[in-house]
Amino acid sequence: MRDFSQDHHWLSLNTATVRKQWSLDRIIDECARRGIRAISPWRDQVAAVGLESIARQLRDTGIALSGYCRGGFFPAADAAGRQEALLDNRRAIDEAKTLNAPCLVLVVGSLPGALSGQPHYTDISRARAEVHDGIAATLEYARQVNMPLAIEPLHPMQAAERACINTLEQALDLCDELDPPAPGEGAATAHEQSCDLGVALDIYHVWWDPKLAQQISRAGNNPKKNRLLAYHVCDWLTPTRDLLNDRGMMGDGVVELKKIRAWMEQAGYRGYSEVEIFSETNWWRRPGEEVLDTCIERHCRVV
């Protein structure tokens, strides 16, 4: 396993971590000042500053992306809504290309309208079918422009509103169906990790899964298709006061961070550990400088 104790070379910042303190251009400058080499920005943050402006700033600072957040939300109340979701995902892919992202992260969606408390239907099987079809259609365009898609399974507590794909196994089943290895392909190596459709593993959502080690191994050892495209870290607090916006800083909760990273690296993952913290009552209320400095310290010590 790589030694993170001496530097933060493999730390990436998901820009949601300090979205309440700073605009995206300030976040990029603060990361550059601290030698943070990569970020994963959100589309609304990019739009607030301007896509071309952010692309230029990334080039000027030399900061790379570890992912782009986010596409998905495929289910809709009707055919027109599903078509608009496909168009929006195409726009997200184009933005990811402009920013030279290695993948577009997909939060796939679930019961349409549930986020506002008024679901248009309650058939989660239908939502999963619409997710399947939406990814299949989006994958066609993503392949044309060479932009990998990374399905992010979300914790079952968010199965109704945000994602009806809730385990790594479910996500990989979709990957194998929609992006199967070509017949006769050999095993993947550490240098052959590209694929059209993979997964973004966020430990906040999957740390509890009794099949996690098995499924990480499956994702990394898939013939010629290492599907481990992104790795997000934070911690699970006890008690958790808000199921969406009370993520913990690494080391403040119960997740076995080093054990899970060991599984990832045994499966061939060599990318960034991307810190993604939503924290309404704690880290979003602290000075951004303190948050970034703590991310660096904890990444070296406990990730």
Buried (B, 14 or more C-beta within 10 A) or exposed (E): EEEBEEEBBBBBBBBBBBBBBBBBBEBBBBBBEBEBBBBBBBBEBBEEBEBEEBBEBBEEBEBBBBBBBBBBBBBBEEEEBBEEBBEBBBEBBBBBBBBEBBBBBBBBBBBBBBBEEEBEEEEBEBBBBBBBBBBBBBBEBBBEEEBBBBBBBBBBEBBBBBBBBBBBBBBBBBBBEBBEBEEEEEEBEEEBBBBBBBBBBBBBBBBBBEEBBEBBBBBBBBBBBBBBBBBBBBBBBEEBEEEEBBBBBBBBBEBEBEEBBBBBBBBBBEBBBBBBBBBBEBBBEBEBBEBBEBBBBBBBEBB
